[in-house]
Amino acid sequence: MNINEIKKDDGEFIANTYARFDLLLDSAENGLLCGEGKKYIDFGSGIGVSAFGVSDEIWADAVCEQARKLSHTSNLYYTAPCVELAKKLCTRTGMKKVFFGNSGAEANECAIKTARKYSCDKYGADAKRYTVVTLVNSFHGRTMLTLAATGQDVFHTDFYPFPEGFKHTPANDIEALKAALTDDVCALMIECVQGEGGVLPLDAEFVTAARTLCDERDILLIVDEVQTGNGRTGALYAYMNFGIIPDIVTTAKGLGGGLPIGACMMGEKVENTMTAGKHGSTFGGNPIAAAGAVTVIDRLDDEFLATVREKSAYLKEKLSKINGIHSVSGMGLMLGLEVDDAKAVLKKCLERGLLVLTAKTKLRLLPPLNITYEQIDEAVAIIADALSE
């Protein structure tokens, strides 16, 4: 099939849920994406998935080796990659147990179910202590439950009725948070950097207060690390930049390195909350996905994370000198650029060989964590050129 036939068949046979860019990608080479006879610097990483780039040989070798050995069984049996990955995650975070699914939405769904069951087990169903508080401008997924959890009205349309038991409070407003954490609340769910909401980090004071308030009221603190996790902010998980320990941590995207995976990590309070039959996933902890994820976690050591922070500082400094960029927000290699027309700038970058994303009114940059300084310089030059028109 030629390029035009593929695009035509995509429109005819694939559900029209994505506003695709007019580009067919078909391969990768030396960290660059290739399509339609052109190479592209990837500053999107598949929306934060390809932590070590699109031609990550270490990840690919592990995935291929496992695929030839054992591709799938089910969670009725033990498999070594699943156990190895869970052990590494718990060791690195201090969490006690892990539930594996296939996406960030599934990880967040598990976290919400765990929080509600914890509260039900401890206080009884009659207490109706099932409300989950999230932040205004948050994004937690596209299942019915995680859409309800998402603190953006734009997502609360079309699919009525939404599940009950959620309320939203403004980010960085401690007094409003105190008022929101009423007796019917079982959990508070936050993103330390609101990604889809505009790449906005929370204030350190607010995060510290959230942990303290949750401790005082026996409310579980859930940190959604779907986009911020796995080295993206310069720490293994973004909450580590704030000096707190959550009760539940969810992650996905970069953990998989290119294959679907989600993980709900459970701390000491809730490590035994989920028992046999209370939750499940046919593909969760799949040996191939887990084997690839092990190679990601293994490389995210302190020395490597320091390079992420160094590249972040370098990139921010370069971006700050570009006319047309009004502000730079974010942490690590998760940055948002306030420009006059993000969608127009994205299109111009695409024409010049740079793939970027948007988040609300901002241009969003999520380059691979091992991006080279040469590629950073080239990307910055393209952005500057796109903004100069």
SEZATOR-787318 format. One record per residue (C-alpha): residue in three letters; chain; x negated, y negated, z. Coordinates in Angstrom, 1 decimal, m for minus. Layout:
// SEZATOR-787318
Ala|A|X|Y|Z
...
END
This chain:
// SEZATOR-787318
Met|A|0.0|0.0|0.0
Asn|A|m1.2|m3.5|m0.7
Ile|A|m1.0|m6.4|1.7
Asn|A|2.2|m7.8|0.3
Glu|A|3.9|m4.4|0.5
Ile|A|2.9|m3.9|4.1
Lys|A|4.2|m7.3|5.1
Lys|A|7.5|m6.7|3.2
Asp|A|8.0|m3.3|4.8
Asp|A|7.2|m4.8|8.2
Gly|A|10.1|m7.2|7.8
Glu|A|12.4|m4.5|6.5
Phe|A|11.7|m1.7|9.0
Ile|A|10.3|m3.2|12.2
Ala|A|12.6|m4.9|14.7
Asn|A|12.3|m8.6|14.3
Thr|A|11.1|m9.3|17.8
Tyr|A|7.8|m10.9|17.0
Ala|A|7.1|m14.2|15.1
Arg|A|4.0|m12.8|13.3
Phe|A|1.2|m14.9|11.9
Asp|A|0.7|m14.5|8.2
Leu|A|m2.3|m12.3|8.5
Leu|A|m2.8|m8.5|8.1
Leu|A|m5.7|m7.2|10.3
Asp|A|m7.1|m3.9|9.4
Ser|A|m10.6|m3.4|11.0
Ala|A|m13.2|m4.8|13.3
Glu|A|m16.9|m5.4|12.8
Asn|A|m19.5|m6.6|15.4
Gly|A|m16.8|m8.0|17.7
Leu|A|m15.0|m9.8|14.8
Leu|A|m11.6|m8.9|13.6
Cys|A|m11.2|m8.4|9.8
Gly|A|m8.3|m8.8|7.5
Glu|A|m7.5|m9.8|4.0
Gly|A|m11.1|m10.1|3.0
Lys|A|m12.0|m12.5|5.9
Lys|A|m13.6|m12.2|9.3
Tyr|A|m12.2|m13.8|12.5
Ile|A|m13.7|m14.7|15.8
Asp|A|m11.2|m13.3|18.4
Phe|A|m10.3|m15.7|21.1
Gly|A|m7.1|m13.9|21.9
Ser|A|m8.4|m10.4|22.8
Gly|A|m5.0|m8.9|21.9
Ile|A|m3.5|m11.2|24.6
Gly|A|m6.2|m10.3|27.1
Val|A|m6.5|m6.6|26.4
Ser|A|m9.8|m6.1|24.6
Ala|A|m12.0|m7.0|27.6
Phe|A|m15.2|m5.9|25.8
Gly|A|m14.1|m6.8|22.3
Val|A|m12.4|m5.0|19.4
Ser|A|m15.4|m2.8|18.5
Asp|A|m16.3|m1.6|22.0
Glu|A|m18.3|1.6|21.3
Ile|A|m18.6|2.6|24.9
Trp|A|m14.8|2.6|25.3
Ala|A|m14.3|4.2|21.9
Asp|A|m16.7|7.1|22.6
Ala|A|m15.0|7.9|25.9
Val|A|m11.6|7.8|24.3
Cys|A|m12.6|10.0|21.4
Glu|A|m14.4|12.5|23.7
Gln|A|m11.3|12.8|25.9
Ala|A|m8.9|13.1|23.0
Arg|A|m10.8|16.1|21.7
Lys|A|m10.9|17.6|25.2
Leu|A|m7.4|17.0|26.6
Ser|A|m5.0|14.4|25.2
His|A|m2.0|14.9|27.5
Thr|A|m0.5|17.2|30.1
Ser|A|2.0|15.6|32.4
Asn|A|1.9|14.3|36.0
Leu|A|2.9|17.8|37.2
Tyr|A|m0.8|18.7|36.9
Tyr|A|m4.1|17.2|38.0
Thr|A|m6.4|15.6|35.5
Ala|A|m9.9|14.3|36.2
Pro|A|m9.8|10.9|34.4
Cys|A|m6.6|9.8|36.2
Val|A|m8.1|10.7|39.6
Glu|A|m11.5|9.1|38.8
Leu|A|m9.9|5.8|37.7
Ala|A|m7.6|5.7|40.8
Lys|A|m10.6|6.2|43.1
Lys|A|m12.6|3.5|41.4
Leu|A|m9.7|1.0|41.6
Cys|A|m9.1|1.7|45.3
Thr|A|m12.8|1.6|46.1
Arg|A|m13.3|m1.8|44.4
Thr|A|m10.1|m3.4|45.8
Gly|A|m9.5|m1.8|49.2
Met|A|m6.1|m0.6|48.1
Lys|A|m5.1|2.9|49.1
Lys|A|m3.0|4.4|46.4
Val|A|m2.3|3.8|42.7
Phe|A|0.7|4.5|40.5
Phe|A|m0.1|4.5|36.8
Gly|A|2.4|3.5|34.1
Asn|A|2.0|2.1|30.6
Ser|A|2.3|m1.7|30.8
Gly|A|2.3|m4.7|33.0
Ala|A|6.1|m4.8|33.2
Glu|A|6.1|m1.2|34.4
Ala|A|3.5|m2.0|37.0
Asn|A|5.6|m4.9|38.3
Glu|A|8.7|m2.8|38.2
Cys|A|6.9|m0.3|40.5
Ala|A|5.8|m3.0|42.8
Ile|A|9.3|m4.4|43.2
Lys|A|10.7|m0.9|43.8
Thr|A|8.0|m0.2|46.4
Ala|A|8.6|m3.4|48.2
Arg|A|12.4|m2.8|48.4
Lys|A|11.9|0.8|49.6
Tyr|A|9.4|m0.3|52.2
Ser|A|11.9|m2.8|53.6
Cys|A|14.8|m0.3|53.3
Asp|A|12.8|2.4|55.1
Lys|A|11.8|0.1|57.9
Tyr|A|14.9|m2.1|58.4
Gly|A|17.7|0.0|56.9
Ala|A|19.9|m0.5|53.9
Asp|A|22.5|m2.4|55.9
Ala|A|19.9|m5.2|56.5
Lys|A|20.1|m6.0|52.8
Arg|A|16.5|m7.1|53.0
Tyr|A|15.8|m6.7|49.3
Thr|A|15.2|m10.2|47.8
Val|A|12.0|m10.8|46.0
Val|A|10.7|m14.4|45.8
Thr|A|8.7|m15.4|42.7
Leu|A|7.4|m18.8|41.6
Val|A|9.0|m21.2|39.2
Asn|A|7.1|m20.9|35.8
Ser|A|6.1|m17.4|36.5
Phe|A|6.2|m14.5|34.0
His|A|6.4|m10.9|35.1
Gly|A|7.6|m8.8|32.1
Arg|A|10.5|m8.1|29.7
Thr|A|12.4|m5.3|31.4
Met|A|15.7|m6.3|32.8
Leu|A|14.2|m6.3|36.4
Thr|A|11.0|m8.2|35.5
Leu|A|13.0|m10.7|33.4
Ala|A|15.1|m11.4|36.5
Ala|A|11.8|m11.8|38.5
Thr|A|10.4|m14.2|35.9
Gly|A|10.8|m17.8|37.1
Gln|A|11.6|m19.4|33.8
Asp|A|15.2|m20.2|32.8
Val|A|14.4|m19.8|29.1
Phe|A|14.2|m16.0|29.7
His|A|17.5|m15.8|31.6
Thr|A|19.8|m15.7|28.5
Asp|A|21.5|m13.2|26.3
Phe|A|21.2|m10.1|28.4
Tyr|A|23.7|m10.6|31.2
Pro|A|24.2|m9.5|33.8
Phe|A|20.7|m9.7|35.2
Pro|A|19.7|m7.6|38.3
Glu|A|20.3|m9.5|41.6
Gly|A|17.9|m10.0|44.4
Phe|A|15.5|m12.6|43.1
Lys|A|14.9|m16.3|43.8
His|A|12.3|m18.7|42.6
Thr|A|10.4|m21.4|44.5
Pro|A|8.0|m24.1|43.1
Ala|A|4.3|m23.2|42.9
Asn|A|2.0|m25.1|45.3
Asp|A|4.8|m26.3|47.5
Ile|A|4.2|m24.8|50.9
Glu|A|7.3|m26.3|52.6
Ala|A|9.6|m25.0|49.8
Leu|A|7.9|m21.6|50.2
Lys|A|8.6|m21.6|53.9
Ala|A|12.3|m22.3|53.2
Ala|A|12.5|m19.6|50.6
Leu|A|11.1|m16.8|52.8
Thr|A|14.4|m16.1|54.6
Asp|A|15.5|m13.0|56.5
Asp|A|16.7|m11.2|53.3
Val|A|13.3|m11.4|51.6
Cys|A|11.2|m8.2|51.3
Ala|A|8.4|m9.6|49.1
Leu|A|6.7|m12.6|47.5
Met|A|5.2|m12.0|44.0
Ile|A|2.7|m14.5|42.6
Glu|A|0.2|m14.9|39.7
Cys|A|m2.9|m16.6|40.9
Val|A|m3.1|m18.2|37.5
Gln|A|0.2|m18.6|35.7
Gly|A|m0.7|m17.4|32.2
Glu|A|2.4|m17.5|30.0
Gly|A|3.5|m20.5|32.1
Gly|A|0.6|m22.7|30.8
Val|A|m2.6|m21.3|32.3
Leu|A|m2.1|m23.0|35.6
Pro|A|m4.1|m21.9|38.7
Leu|A|m2.5|m22.0|42.1
Asp|A|m3.9|m24.2|44.8
Ala|A|m6.2|m22.3|47.2
Glu|A|m4.3|m23.9|50.1
Phe|A|m1.0|m22.5|48.8
Val|A|m2.3|m19.0|48.3
Thr|A|m3.7|m18.9|51.8
Ala|A|m0.4|m20.2|53.2
Ala|A|1.5|m17.6|51.3
Arg|A|m0.6|m14.8|52.8
Thr|A|m0.1|m16.2|56.3
Leu|A|3.6|m16.7|56.0
Cys|A|4.1|m13.2|54.6
Asp|A|2.1|m11.8|57.5
Glu|A|4.2|m13.7|60.0
Arg|A|7.5|m12.4|58.6
Asp|A|6.5|m8.9|57.5
Ile|A|7.0|m9.8|53.9
Leu|A|4.9|m8.0|51.3
Leu|A|2.6|m10.1|49.2
Ile|A|2.5|m8.8|45.6
Val|A|m0.2|m10.3|43.3
Asp|A|0.5|m9.9|39.5
Glu|A|m2.9|m9.4|37.9
Val|A|m1.6|m8.2|34.5
Gln|A|m3.3|m11.0|32.6
Thr|A|m5.7|m12.4|35.3
Gly|A|m7.2|m9.0|36.3
Asn|A|m10.2|m6.9|35.2
Gly|A|m12.8|m9.7|35.1
Arg|A|m10.7|m12.3|33.2
Thr|A|m11.1|m15.0|35.9
Gly|A|m14.7|m14.3|36.8
Ala|A|m13.8|m12.0|39.6
Leu|A|m12.7|m8.3|39.3
Tyr|A|m9.2|m9.6|40.3
Ala|A|m8.1|m13.2|40.5
Tyr|A|m6.9|m13.0|44.1
Met|A|m10.6|m12.3|45.1
Asn|A|m11.3|m15.9|44.1
Phe|A|m9.0|m17.0|47.0
Gly|A|m10.3|m14.8|49.8
Ile|A|m7.0|m13.0|50.5
Ile|A|m6.0|m9.3|50.4
Pro|A|m2.5|m8.6|48.9
Asp|A|m0.3|m5.7|50.0
Ile|A|0.3|m4.7|46.3
Val|A|m1.7|m5.5|43.2
Thr|A|m0.4|m4.9|39.7
Thr|A|m2.5|m4.9|36.6
Ala|A|m2.6|m3.8|32.9
Lys|A|m3.9|m5.4|29.7
Gly|A|m7.7|m5.6|30.1
Leu|A|m7.8|m2.4|32.2
Gly|A|m6.8|m0.3|29.1
Gly|A|m9.4|m1.8|26.8
Gly|A|m7.0|m1.2|23.9
Leu|A|m4.7|1.6|25.0
Pro|A|m1.5|1.2|27.0
Ile|A|m1.9|1.4|30.7
Gly|A|m0.5|m0.2|33.8
Ala|A|m1.4|0.2|37.5
Cys|A|0.4|m0.6|40.7
Met|A|m2.1|m0.6|43.5
Met|A|m0.7|m0.1|47.0
Gly|A|m2.3|m1.3|50.2
Glu|A|m2.2|0.2|53.6
Lys|A|1.3|m1.0|54.5
Val|A|2.9|0.7|51.6
Glu|A|0.5|3.5|50.7
Asn|A|3.0|6.2|51.7
Thr|A|6.2|4.4|50.7
Met|A|6.7|6.1|47.3
Thr|A|7.2|9.8|47.8
Ala|A|7.8|12.7|45.3
Gly|A|10.7|12.0|43.0
Lys|A|11.1|8.3|43.9
His|A|9.2|7.1|40.8
Gly|A|7.6|8.5|37.7
Ser|A|6.2|8.0|34.2
Thr|A|5.7|10.6|31.5
Phe|A|2.6|9.0|30.1
Gly|A|1.3|7.2|33.2
Gly|A|m2.3|8.1|34.0
Asn|A|m2.7|9.7|30.5
Pro|A|m6.2|11.3|30.3
Ile|A|m7.2|9.3|27.2
Ala|A|m6.1|5.9|28.5
Ala|A|m7.6|6.6|31.9
Ala|A|m11.0|7.7|30.4
Gly|A|m11.2|4.5|28.4
Ala|A|m10.2|2.4|31.5
Val|A|m13.0|4.0|33.5
Thr|A|m15.5|2.6|31.1
Val|A|m14.0|m0.9|31.6
Ile|A|m14.1|m0.8|35.4
Asp|A|m17.6|0.6|35.5
Arg|A|m19.0|m2.3|33.5
Leu|A|m17.2|m5.0|35.6
Asp|A|m19.9|m5.2|38.2
Asp|A|m21.1|m8.3|40.1
Glu|A|m23.9|m9.0|37.6
Phe|A|m21.5|m8.9|34.6
Leu|A|m18.9|m11.0|36.4
Ala|A|m21.5|m13.6|37.0
Thr|A|m22.0|m13.9|33.2
Val|A|m18.2|m14.4|32.8
Arg|A|m18.4|m17.4|35.2
Glu|A|m21.5|m18.8|33.4
Lys|A|m19.8|m18.5|30.0
Ser|A|m16.7|m20.1|31.4
Ala|A|m18.7|m23.1|32.7
Tyr|A|m20.5|m23.4|29.3
Leu|A|m17.2|m23.2|27.3
Lys|A|m15.5|m25.7|29.6
Glu|A|m18.4|m28.2|29.2
Lys|A|m18.3|m27.9|25.4
Leu|A|m14.5|m28.3|25.2
Ser|A|m14.5|m31.3|27.5
Lys|A|m16.4|m33.2|24.8
Ile|A|m13.9|m32.7|22.0
Asn|A|m11.7|m35.5|21.1
Gly|A|m8.1|m34.4|21.1
Ile|A|m8.3|m32.1|24.1
His|A|m6.6|m34.0|26.9
Ser|A|m7.3|m31.4|29.7
Val|A|m8.7|m27.9|30.3
Ser|A|m7.1|m25.7|32.8
Gly|A|m7.6|m22.1|34.0
Met|A|m10.3|m19.9|35.5
Gly|A|m13.1|m17.8|34.0
Leu|A|m12.4|m16.9|30.4
Met|A|m8.7|m17.7|30.7
Leu|A|m8.4|m21.3|29.6
Gly|A|m5.6|m23.6|28.5
Leu|A|m6.2|m26.7|26.4
Glu|A|m3.7|m29.5|26.4
Val|A|m3.5|m30.9|22.9
Asp|A|m0.9|m32.9|21.0
Asp|A|0.5|m30.0|18.9
Ala|A|m0.8|m26.5|20.0
Lys|A|1.0|m24.6|17.3
Ala|A|m0.4|m26.8|14.5
Val|A|m3.9|m26.5|15.9
Leu|A|m3.5|m22.7|16.2
Lys|A|m2.6|m22.6|12.5
Lys|A|m5.6|m24.7|11.5
Cys|A|m7.9|m22.5|13.6
Leu|A|m6.5|m19.4|11.9
Glu|A|m7.2|m20.9|8.5
Arg|A|m10.8|m21.5|9.6
Gly|A|m11.5|m18.0|11.0
Leu|A|m10.6|m18.3|14.7
Leu|A|m7.8|m16.5|16.4
Val|A|m6.3|m18.3|19.4
Leu|A|m3.0|m18.2|21.4
Thr|A|m0.6|m20.6|22.8
Ala|A|1.0|m20.9|26.3
Lys|A|3.8|m23.5|26.5
Thr|A|2.4|m26.7|25.1
Lys|A|m1.2|m25.5|25.4
Leu|A|m3.7|m23.8|23.3
Arg|A|m4.7|m20.6|25.2
Leu|A|m8.2|m19.0|25.0
Leu|A|m8.8|m15.4|26.1
Pro|A|m12.0|m14.4|24.4
Pro|A|m13.7|m11.0|25.1
Leu|A|m15.6|m11.1|28.4
Asn|A|m18.8|m10.2|26.5
Ile|A|m18.4|m13.0|24.0
Thr|A|m21.7|m14.3|22.8
Tyr|A|m22.9|m17.9|23.2
Glu|A|m23.2|m18.1|19.4
Gln|A|m19.6|m17.1|19.0
Ile|A|m18.6|m19.7|21.7
Asp|A|m20.4|m22.4|19.8
Glu|A|m18.8|m21.4|16.5
Ala|A|m15.3|m21.3|18.1
Val|A|m15.8|m24.7|19.7
Ala|A|m16.8|m26.2|16.4
Ile|A|m13.7|m24.7|14.7
Ile|A|m11.4|m26.2|17.4
Ala|A|m13.1|m29.6|17.1
Asp|A|m12.7|m29.5|13.3
Ala|A|m9.1|m28.5|13.6
Leu|A|m8.4|m31.3|16.0
Ser|A|m10.2|m33.9|13.8
Glu|A|m7.6|m33.7|11.0
END
